[in-house]
Every structure is written in C-alpha cells, then in structure tokens.
Amino acid sequence: MLTELETTSVIASISQPRFNTYMKAFSQIVPSEKTSSEYRKVLFYFHIQNIYSCFYVPIQTLEITIRNQMHTHMSLFYSSEYWFNFLTSEAFCTKTSQDIISAAKRKTNSDFRKKRVAFHPVDVLCRMTFGLWPEILNAPYRSSLFWQKHASDVFPNKDKVKLGTIYNNLLQIGTLRNRLYHYEPLWKASHNFKDINEFCSKIESQFNLIMDLIKLCSLEKYKILAVHKKNLNRKLLEFRNSFHH
C-alpha cells in the first residue's frame, strides 16, 4: 500500500491529464463504494498497463509479417525490390502512399548519408510506417493487377474474407497501435462502459482482431502466439477479481 504522498507522486509521474482518461472508465465500471481510494485508482491504471503488455508482441508480429509479405510479393510483381518506386508511379497510387514512401526514402537517405554506407531496399522498407499497409488495401488499389494475382499470397488464409474487410480491420489496428505506443487507452475517450464485463469484452475483441489478421497471414504464427491469448485471459480474470463487486 502506498502512502497518500506516494500515490500523488505516482499520478504526477503519469501526468494528471493522461491519468484522467483512464479514470473515466474507472468511474463507469468500478462499483461506487470502491472508488474512494486514490490508491485503487493507481492500481486500476497499472492493471490496464499490465493487460496491454499482452498486445505488444502480437501487434509487432502482425506489422512485421504484413510488411515482409507485401515486400516479397510486390518485389515479384514489379520484378524489383525497389517496388515502392514503381508503385508511386501508378495512376491509382494515393497521396497517402506517396507521402509515406517519400518520407521513408528521405529518412533512409539521411540516416545512411551520416553512416557513409550504401543502403538496401529493406532499409527503406523498415522505415515505412504502418499506415502504408492498410492504404495499399484502400479502394483505389483493390482492382489492381497486383491484388488480382497476389491477394492469396499476401493473405494465404483469407479464404472468402474480402480485401475491403481486411482494409477496415487494419485501419482499426493502426489506431490501436498508435494508442498503445503512446500509452493511451485502447478505447475512444467518448466510449461509455456499462460494467466491467463490457470493458473486458472490448479489450478481448481488440486483441482477437489482431490475432485474426495474423491468422490470415500466417497460421503458424497464429498458433505460436496463442500463449498471449492465454496470458490476456489470465490478466483479465485478475482484473475482474480486483475491481468487480
């Protein structure tokens, strides 16, 4: 148990505005008779961070897998590992894609100029932001010859899942990723929860969305990452036990 002064210090180190974004959910899902203690509010915050730890490896795995599979098959399609140069010349290439690729190329040039060594296509690839991958699935791209030929190569387990559905899901994951990496809640600030069960279901559905996308890309990685699902379930149970009636 922390003293009142220690609790205040912890909240200050988190920052009051950031802490307050979590306290809205706290006030909605924790029984009123249990909300008086500032210490319990701090515990709530750290329980959430502990739950979030289950997301990092799956979301990194998803990003790396999609990036590498896109690189492999775009390279085949354009007969060059510098496929991104060809993509930006396509009539259907959006400004968003062009901006992301241009920024990655500038960053690569800058980094390697300082090192005074030559760079390779994968050096540009690893500097492309996550936003490029859903963008390449955006409506202007879906009828392109690349997706007609390679949709089942990039997503070998897609079966009847449409590219538009994958696009929408990747957009959601992009938002989750940004919130996760900036230590923000994984739910919208405007979201209201009726109880702790709805809150936990929301967290589970977000995690399952990541896992479903991994499964589309690689069944092997999906199986390996099953342990993170078990860890999430365990931590959600601990969370319920700590803050439920």
Backbone hydrogen bonds in HBPLUS format (Angstrom, degrees):
<---DONOR---> <-ACCEPTOR-->    atom                        ^
c    i                          cat <-CA-CA->   ^        H-A-AA   ^      H-
h    n   atom  resd res      DA  || num        DHA   H-A  angle D-A-AA Bond
n    s   type  num  typ     dist DA aas  dist angle  dist       angle   num
A0007-THR N   A0003-THR O   2.88 MM   4  6.11 159.1  1.92 153.9 159.7     1
A0008-THR N   A0004-GLU O   2.99 MM   4  6.18 159.5  2.03 146.7 152.0     2
A0009-SER N   A0005-LEU O   3.01 MM   4  6.22 149.8  2.10 141.9 150.4     3
A0010-VAL N   A0006-GLU O   2.96 MM   4  6.26 152.1  2.04 148.3 155.3     4
A0011-ILE N   A0007-THR O   3.05 MM   4  6.35 164.1  2.07 153.6 157.0     5
A0012-ALA N   A0008-THR O   3.00 MM   4  6.19 157.3  2.05 145.6 152.1     6
A0013-SER N   A0009-SER O   3.00 MM   4  6.23 146.1  2.11 142.6 151.6     7
A0014-ILE N   A0010-VAL O   3.06 MM   4  6.40 138.1  2.24 144.0 155.4     8
A0014-ILE N   A0011-ILE O   3.14 MM   3  5.10 127.8  2.43  94.0 107.6     9
A0015-SER N   A0011-ILE O   2.89 MM   4  5.97 147.7  2.00 145.9 155.7    10
A0019-PHE N   A0015-SER O   2.92 MM   4  6.10 164.8  1.95 158.3 163.4    11
A0020-ASN N   A0016-GLN O   2.82 MM   4  5.97 150.9  1.91 151.6 159.2    12
A0021-THR N   A0018-ARG O   3.18 MM   3  5.43 133.9  2.40 100.9 112.3    13
A0022-TYR N   A0019-PHE O   3.10 MM   3  5.50 137.8  2.29 106.9 117.7    14
A0023-MET N   A0019-PHE O   3.14 MM   4  6.44 141.0  2.30 140.5 152.1    15
A0024-LYS N   A0020-ASN O   3.27 MM   4  6.53 134.7  2.49 146.7 153.6    16
A0026-PHE N   A0022-TYR O   3.05 MM   4  6.34 156.9  2.10 144.9 152.2    17
A0027-SER N   A0023-MET O   2.92 MM   4  6.02 160.2  1.96 145.4 148.4    18
A0028-GLN N   A0025-ALA O   3.03 MM   3  5.06 131.4  2.28  97.1 110.8    19
A0029-ILE N   A0025-ALA O   3.01 MM   4  6.20 152.5  2.09 159.0 164.9    20
A0030-VAL N   A0026-PHE O   3.02 MM   4  5.61 151.7  2.10 150.7 153.7    21
A0034-LYS N   A0031-PRO O   2.80 MM   3  5.51 161.5  1.83 125.4 131.7    22
A0035-THR N   A0032-SER O   3.27 MM   3  5.30 171.8  2.28 110.8 111.5    23
A0041-LYS N   A0037-SER O   3.28 MM   4  6.65 143.5  2.42 138.0 147.7    24
A0042-VAL N   A0038-GLU O   3.03 MM   4  6.41 150.4  2.12 146.7 154.3    25
A0043-LEU N   A0039-TYR O   2.93 MM   4  6.27 155.6  1.99 147.3 154.6    26
A0044-PHE N   A0040-ARG O   2.88 MM   4  6.06 151.9  1.96 141.0 148.4    27
A0045-TYR N   A0041-LYS O   3.07 MM   4  6.38 161.1  2.10 146.8 150.4    28
A0046-PHE N   A0042-VAL O   3.07 MM   4  6.40 161.9  2.10 153.1 157.1    29
A0047-HIS N   A0043-LEU O   2.83 MM   4  6.03 144.3  1.95 149.3 159.9    30
A0048-ILE N   A0044-PHE O   3.05 MM   4  6.35 157.6  2.11 152.9 158.1    31
A0049-GLN N   A0045-TYR O   3.08 MM   4  6.47 154.8  2.15 145.0 152.0    32
A0050-ASN N   A0046-PHE O   2.97 MM   4  6.10 149.1  2.07 138.0 146.2    33
A0051-ILE N   A0047-HIS O   2.94 MM   4  6.27 151.2  2.02 147.7 155.5    34
A0052-TYR N   A0048-ILE O   2.88 MM   4  6.18 155.8  1.94 150.4 157.4    35
A0053-SER N   A0049-GLN O   3.16 MM   4  6.41 131.8  2.40 137.4 148.6    36
A0053-SER N   A0050-ASN O   3.24 MM   3  5.27 135.4  2.45  94.2 105.8    37
A0054-CYS N   A0051-ILE O   3.14 MM   3  5.90 160.9  2.18 119.3 124.1    38
A0055-PHE N   A0052-TYR O   2.82 MM   3  5.40 160.4  1.86 120.7 127.3    39
A0059-ILE N   A0055-PHE O   3.00 MM   4  6.02 166.1  2.02 161.3 165.7    40
A0060-GLN N   A0056-TYR O   2.97 MM   4  6.08 154.3  2.04 150.4 157.8    41
A0061-THR N   A0057-VAL O   2.83 MM   4  5.95 158.1  1.88 152.3 159.0    42
A0062-LEU N   A0058-PRO O   2.89 MM   4  6.10 157.8  1.93 148.4 153.9    43
A0063-GLU N   A0059-ILE O   3.10 MM   4  6.25 164.2  2.13 141.1 145.2    44
A0064-ILE N   A0060-GLN O   2.96 MM   4  6.14 171.1  1.97 155.1 157.3    45
A0065-THR N   A0061-THR O   2.89 MM   4  5.92 159.6  1.94 148.7 154.9    46
A0066-ILE N   A0062-LEU O   2.99 MM   4  6.11 173.5  1.99 155.8 157.6    47
A0067-ARG N   A0063-GLU O   2.97 MM   4  6.02 163.0  2.00 147.5 153.1    48
A0068-ASN N   A0064-ILE O   2.94 MM   4  6.04 164.1  1.96 147.3 151.4    49
A0069-GLN N   A0065-THR O   2.93 MM   4  6.05 161.0  1.96 150.7 156.4    50
A0070-MET N   A0066-ILE O   2.84 MM   4  5.90 156.4  1.89 150.1 156.8    51
A0071-HIS N   A0067-ARG O   2.95 MM   4  6.11 155.7  2.01 142.4 149.7    52
A0072-THR N   A0068-ASN O   2.89 MM   4  6.08 162.0  1.92 147.1 151.7    53
A0073-HIS N   A0069-GLN O   3.17 MM   4  6.24 171.6  2.18 146.0 147.9    54
A0074-MET N   A0070-MET O   2.80 MM   4  5.73 152.9  1.87 149.5 157.5    55
A0075-SER N   A0071-HIS O   2.97 MM   4  5.85 153.3  2.04 140.4 147.8    56
A0076-LEU N   A0072-THR O   3.18 MM   4  6.44 147.3  2.29 135.5 144.0    57
A0077-PHE N   A0073-HIS O   2.95 MM   4  6.02 157.9  2.00 137.6 144.1    58
A0078-TYR N   A0074-MET O   2.94 MM   4  6.07 165.8  1.96 152.4 155.1    59
A0079-SER N   A0075-SER O   2.81 MM   4  5.43 108.7  2.33 130.1 145.8    60
A0080-SER N   A0075-SER O   2.95 MM   5  4.85 136.3  2.15 132.6 142.0    61
A0079-SER N   A0076-LEU O   3.32 MM   3  4.89 147.8  2.43  90.2  99.5    62
A0085-ASN N   A0082-TYR O   2.98 MM   3  5.82 151.4  2.06 123.9 130.5    63
A0086-PHE N   A0083-TRP O   2.97 MM   3  5.21 122.7  2.31 102.0 116.5    64
A0087-LEU N   A0083-TRP O   2.86 MM   4  6.17 156.9  1.91 154.4 162.2    65
A0088-THR N   A0084-PHE O   3.18 MM   4  6.23 160.9  2.22 140.3 143.4    66
A0089-SER N   A0086-PHE O   3.06 MM   3  5.28 146.8  2.17 103.6 113.8    67
A0090-GLU N   A0087-LEU O   3.01 MM   3  5.35 160.0  2.05 112.2 118.7    68
A0093-CYS N   A0090-GLU O   3.14 MM   3  5.34 159.6  2.18 107.3 113.6    69
A0098-GLN N   A0094-THR O   3.06 MM   4  6.38 166.1  2.08 151.6 155.7    70
A0099-ASP N   A0095-LYS O   2.80 MM   4  5.96 158.6  1.84 152.4 157.7    71
A0100-ILE N   A0096-THR O   3.04 MM   4  6.25 161.3  2.08 150.5 155.0    72
A0101-ILE N   A0097-SER O   2.97 MM   4  6.13 169.8  1.98 158.2 160.9    73
A0102-SER N   A0098-GLN O   2.87 MM   4  5.94 159.2  1.92 145.6 152.3    74
A0103-ALA N   A0099-ASP O   2.95 MM   4  6.03 158.1  2.00 145.2 151.0    75
A0104-ALA N   A0100-ILE O   3.04 MM   4  6.26 154.3  2.11 143.8 150.7    76
A0105-LYS N   A0101-ILE O   2.96 MM   4  6.21 155.8  2.02 149.5 156.0    77
A0106-ARG N   A0102-SER O   2.94 MM   4  6.17 157.3  2.00 148.4 154.7    78
A0107-LYS N   A0103-ALA O   2.97 MM   4  6.15 162.6  2.00 147.9 152.7    79
A0108-THR N   A0104-ALA O   2.95 MM   4  6.10 156.8  2.00 144.4 151.0    80
A0109-ASN N   A0105-LYS O   2.92 MM   4  6.09 166.2  1.94 149.8 153.6    81
A0110-SER N   A0106-ARG O   2.93 MM   4  6.12 161.0  1.97 149.7 155.1    82
A0111-ASP N   A0107-LYS O   2.88 MM   4  6.05 165.9  1.90 150.8 154.7    83
A0112-PHE N   A0108-THR O   2.94 MM   4  6.04 169.2  1.95 156.8 159.6    84
A0113-ARG N   A0109-ASN O   2.92 MM   4  5.83 137.8  2.10 138.8 149.7    85
A0114-LYS N   A0110-SER O   3.34 MM   4  6.55 152.0  2.43 143.0 148.2    86
A0115-LYS N   A0111-ASP O   3.34 MM   4  6.65 144.6  2.48 133.5 143.0    87
A0116-ARG N   A0112-PHE O   2.81 MM   4  5.80 127.1  2.09 134.5 148.0    88
A0117-VAL N   A0112-PHE O   3.42 MM   5  5.83 153.3  2.49 148.2 154.9    89
A0123-ASP N   A0120-HIS O   2.85 MM   3  5.37 143.2  1.98 115.2 126.4    90
A0124-VAL N   A0121-PRO O   3.04 MM   3  5.31 129.1  2.31 103.4 116.0    91
A0125-LEU N   A0121-PRO O   2.95 MM   4  6.26 160.3  1.99 149.5 155.9    92
A0126-CYS N   A0122-VAL O   3.01 MM   4  6.13 159.3  2.05 144.4 146.8    93
A0127-ARG N   A0124-VAL O   3.01 MM   3  5.31 151.8  2.09 108.8 117.8    94
A0128-MET N   A0125-LEU O   3.08 MM   3  5.40 165.8  2.10 113.6 116.9    95
A0132-LEU N   A0129-THR O   3.12 MM   3  6.09 171.7  2.12 128.6 130.5    96
A0133-TRP N   A0130-PHE O   3.07 MM   3  5.97 142.1  2.22 125.8 132.5    97
A0135-GLU N   A0131-GLY O   3.33 MM   4  6.29 153.8  2.41 138.9 146.5    98
A0136-ILE N   A0132-LEU O   2.95 MM   4  6.17 145.2  2.07 150.4 157.8    99
A0137-LEU N   A0134-PRO O   2.90 MM   3  5.11 148.5  2.00 104.9 115.2   100
A0138-ASN N   A0135-GLU O   2.98 MM   3  4.97 162.1  2.01 106.1 110.7   101
A0141-TYR N   A0138-ASN O   2.93 MM   3  5.74 152.1  2.01 129.9 137.5   102
A0142-ARG N   A0139-ALA O   3.22 MM   3  5.40 137.3  2.41 106.2 117.2   103
A0144-SER N   A0141-TYR O   2.86 MM   3  5.36 162.2  1.90 123.6 127.8   104
A0148-GLN N   A0144-SER O   3.19 MM   4  6.49 152.7  2.27 146.8 155.1   105
A0149-LYS N   A0145-LEU O   2.98 MM   4  6.13 145.6  2.10 148.3 156.0   106
A0149-LYS N   A0146-PHE O   3.15 MM   3  5.30 126.5  2.45  97.7 110.8   107
A0150-HIS N   A0146-PHE O   2.73 MM   4  5.77 157.0  1.78 157.2 165.0   108
A0151-ALA N   A0147-TRP O   3.22 MM   4  4.83 138.8  2.40 125.8 123.9   109
A0153-ASP N   A0150-HIS O   2.99 MM   3  4.93 142.1  2.13  98.6 110.4   110
A0154-VAL N   A0150-HIS O   2.98 MM   4  6.24 163.2  2.01 165.0 166.0   111
A0155-PHE N   A0151-ALA O   2.96 MM   4  6.00 159.2  2.00 144.6 151.4   112
A0158-LYS N   A0155-PHE O   3.08 MM   3  5.39 153.5  2.15 128.0 124.5   113
A0157-ASN N   A0216-LEU O   3.02 MM  59  4.50 166.2  2.03 144.9 140.8   114
A0161-VAL N   A0158-LYS O   2.78 MM   3  5.27 166.1  1.80 147.5 147.0   115
A0165-THR N   A0162-LYS O   3.05 MM   3  5.28 125.8  2.36 101.2 114.5   116
A0166-ILE N   A0162-LYS O   3.13 MM   4  6.55 157.8  2.18 150.9 156.9   117
A0167-TYR N   A0163-LEU O   2.84 MM   4  6.06 155.9  1.89 149.3 156.5   118
A0168-ASN N   A0164-GLY O   3.02 MM   4  6.27 163.3  2.05 145.5 148.7   119
A0169-ASN N   A0165-THR O   2.97 MM   4  6.19 160.2  2.01 150.0 155.6   120
A0170-LEU N   A0166-ILE O   2.85 MM   4  6.02 155.8  1.91 150.3 157.0   121
A0171-LEU N   A0167-TYR O   2.99 MM   4  6.25 148.9  2.08 148.4 157.0   122
A0172-GLN N   A0168-ASN O   3.17 MM   4  6.51 154.5  2.24 143.3 149.2   123
A0173-ILE N   A0169-ASN O   2.96 MM   4  6.29 155.1  2.03 145.8 153.0   124
A0174-GLY N   A0170-LEU O   2.81 MM   4  6.03 149.4  1.91 145.3 153.7   125
A0175-THR N   A0171-LEU O   3.14 MM   4  6.48 151.8  2.22 146.6 152.7   126
A0176-LEU N   A0172-GLN O   2.97 MM   4  6.31 161.0  2.01 150.1 155.6   127
A0177-ARG N   A0173-ILE O   2.72 MM   4  5.88 163.5  1.75 154.3 159.0   128
A0178-ASN N   A0174-GLY O   3.05 MM   4  6.24 160.2  2.09 143.7 148.3   129
A0179-ARG N   A0175-THR O   3.00 MM   4  6.25 158.6  2.04 149.7 155.7   130
A0180-LEU N   A0176-LEU O   2.79 MM   4  5.96 163.2  1.82 156.1 161.2   131
A0181-TYR N   A0177-ARG O   2.91 MM   4  6.08 165.9  1.93 154.3 157.5   132
A0182-HIS N   A0178-ASN O   3.09 MM   4  6.11 126.4  2.39 134.6 147.0   133
A0182-HIS N   A0179-ARG O   3.25 MM   3  5.18 138.4  2.44  93.9 105.5   134
A0184-GLU N   A0179-ARG O   2.77 MM   5  4.76 170.1  1.78 151.5 149.4   135
A0183-TYR N   A0180-LEU O   3.19 MM   3  5.15 162.3  2.23 106.2 107.6   136
A0191-HIS N   A0188-LYS O   2.96 MM   3  5.29 160.5  1.99 112.2 118.7   137
A0199-PHE N   A0195-ASP O   3.22 MM   4  6.52 155.6  2.28 145.1 152.2   138
A0200-CYS N   A0196-ILE O   2.94 MM   4  6.18 162.8  1.97 149.0 152.5   139
A0201-SER N   A0197-ASN O   2.93 MM   4  6.08 152.5  2.01 143.0 151.1   140
A0202-LYS N   A0198-GLU O   2.97 MM   4  6.18 147.6  2.08 143.9 151.9   141
A0203-ILE N   A0199-PHE O   3.15 MM   4  6.54 157.2  2.21 149.6 154.8   142
A0204-GLU N   A0200-CYS O   2.92 MM   4  6.17 162.6  1.95 150.1 155.1   143
A0205-SER N   A0201-SER O   2.90 MM   4  6.06 157.7  1.95 146.8 152.5   144
A0206-GLN N   A0202-LYS O   3.11 MM   4  6.33 152.2  2.19 146.3 153.3   145
A0207-PHE N   A0203-ILE O   3.04 MM   4  6.33 159.1  2.09 150.6 156.3   146
A0208-ASN N   A0204-GLU O   2.82 MM   4  6.03 162.3  1.85 153.7 159.1   147
A0209-LEU N   A0205-SER O   3.03 MM   4  6.15 142.6  2.18 137.6 146.5   148
A0210-ILE N   A0206-GLN O   3.38 MM   4  6.73 152.8  2.46 142.3 147.7   149
A0211-MET N   A0207-PHE O   3.06 MM   4  6.43 164.1  2.09 152.8 157.0   150
A0212-ASP N   A0208-ASN O   2.79 MM   4  5.94 153.8  1.86 147.8 154.9   151
A0213-LEU N   A0209-LEU O   3.17 MM   4  6.36 153.5  2.24 142.2 148.2   152
A0214-ILE N   A0210-ILE O   3.00 MM   4  6.34 153.2  2.07 149.6 157.6   153
A0215-LYS N   A0211-MET O   2.93 MM   4  6.17 154.5  1.99 147.2 154.1   154
A0216-LEU N   A0212-ASP O   3.12 MM   4  6.45 143.8  2.26 139.8 148.6   155
A0217-CYS N   A0213-LEU O   3.31 MM   4  6.61 143.3  2.45 139.5 148.3   156
A0217-CYS N   A0214-ILE O   3.00 MM   3  5.17 125.6  2.30  99.0 113.3   157
A0218-SER N   A0214-ILE O   2.72 MM   4  5.92 163.2  1.75 162.5 168.1   158
A0222-TYR N   A0218-SER O   3.12 MM   4  6.30 154.5  2.19 142.6 150.2   159
A0223-LYS N   A0219-LEU O   3.05 MM   4  6.28 152.9  2.12 145.3 151.1   160
A0224-ILE N   A0220-GLU O   3.07 MM   4  6.36 159.2  2.12 148.0 153.7   161
A0225-LEU N   A0221-LYS O   2.96 MM   4  6.11 153.1  2.04 149.3 155.8   162
A0226-ALA N   A0223-LYS O   3.21 MM   3  5.31 162.7  2.24 105.2 109.8   163
A0228-HIS N   A0225-LEU O   2.97 MM   3  5.57 144.2  2.10 115.3 124.2   164
A0229-LYS N   A0226-ALA O   3.02 MM   3  5.19 128.6  2.29 100.0 113.6   165
A0230-LYS N   A0226-ALA O   3.19 MM   4  6.64 152.6  2.27 148.4 155.6   166
A0231-ASN N   A0227-VAL O   2.96 MM   4  6.25 154.2  2.03 144.1 151.3   167
A0232-LEU N   A0228-HIS O   2.92 MM   4  6.08 153.8  1.98 140.1 147.2   168
A0233-ASN N   A0229-LYS O   2.99 MM   4  6.26 163.2  2.02 150.8 154.5   169
A0234-ARG N   A0230-LYS O   3.01 MM   4  6.26 156.2  2.06 147.0 153.4   170
A0235-LYS N   A0231-ASN O   2.95 MM   4  6.18 160.9  1.98 151.5 156.4   171
A0236-LEU N   A0232-LEU O   2.86 MM   4  6.06 153.1  1.93 153.9 161.7   172
A0237-LEU N   A0233-ASN O   3.03 MM   4  6.19 148.1  2.13 140.7 149.1   173
A0238-GLU N   A0234-ARG O   3.03 MM   4  6.35 156.4  2.09 146.1 152.3   174
A0239-PHE N   A0235-LYS O   2.92 MM   4  6.09 151.4  2.01 139.9 148.2   175
A0240-ARG N   A0236-LEU O   2.88 MM   4  6.12 158.9  1.92 147.1 151.9   176
A0241-ASN N   A0237-LEU O   2.95 MM   4  6.16 165.9  1.97 151.9 155.7   177
A0242-SER N   A0238-GLU O   3.02 MM   4  6.17 139.3  2.19 140.5 150.9   178
A0242-SER N   A0239-PHE O   3.19 MM   3  5.16 126.6  2.49  93.5 107.1   179
A0243-PHE N   A0239-PHE O   3.06 MM   4  6.24 143.8  2.20 149.1 157.9   180
A0244-HIS N   A0240-ARG O   2.79 MM   4  5.22 135.0  1.99 153.8 154.2   181
